[in-house]
Amino acid sequence: MVFETTLLFTNSEGLPDLRRDSHDAKRWMSDLLDAAGLKPTPGDSTERREELKKERETTRQGIRAAMSQVRVDYVRSLDNDPAERQKRFPGLASSDEIFAYYRIVPQAQKEIVSANRRALQVASRIAFGEGDDLAVPPVRSPQVVRSFRQALATLTPQAVASLDSETRDQLRRELAETRAVLLALDESLS
């Protein structure tokens, strides 16, 4: 049901709102979450309001993750149905063109998270080895930095292009904190 709305709502160019960026699509999602009981009512305590806010965000993230896989599968399926692709996305001749037009990474978020998790696990194994505690021996410092740089290199602009604004903001904060740690480390080496 949620994915079908991306085909009903349109963007400013009259194409389906696959990213659900339009005001109408956002309002519809908000109304859906309200109808699911994830909206505070007058008289709710501060704790209840915070609880509902967290539940609402968790539900929104779950929907987003599930939609990611469905959206990628749908767009890929259009390569086998040129008539449907032409009807829904006139002027876009392939799934690759649709992904590019919408700036959608042609992987589901689950695939991206899984690839990033694998890269970080490999970096951790290289850096720390089995049974080591979290303190990095000084001699391994260059290897740790190199491993994490390689893991972070998997987060290309294309990999993060489809992230929602809240996740983008969180990523910016994490990057700023990481940058500060790296700068302090760099200064300590001078």
Number of C-alpha atoms within 10 A of each C-alpha: 5 14 17 11 16 21 14 12 20 19 17 8 7 10 16 18 20 26 20 21 14 16 11 14 21 13 12 16 17 16 14 13 17 13 10 10 13 20 18 16 10 7 8 12 11 10 9 14 17 13 14 17 15 13 16 19 14 12 14 15 14 12 14 18 14 16 19 24 16 14 20 19 15 13 19 17 15 19 15 12 11 15 12 13 20 14 10 15 19 11 11 15 14 20 22 15 14 20 19 14 10 13 14 22 20 23 17 20 21 13 13 17 14 12 15 18 13 13 19 19 13 16 22 17 15 16 22 17 11 9 7 11 9 9 7 12 12 9 8 13 12 10 15 20 14 15 20 17 13 15 20 14 12 16 15 9 10 14 17 18 14 21 17 14 9 9 13 14 12 11 14 12 12 12 12 12 12 12 12 12 12 13 12 11 11 10 9 8 7 5
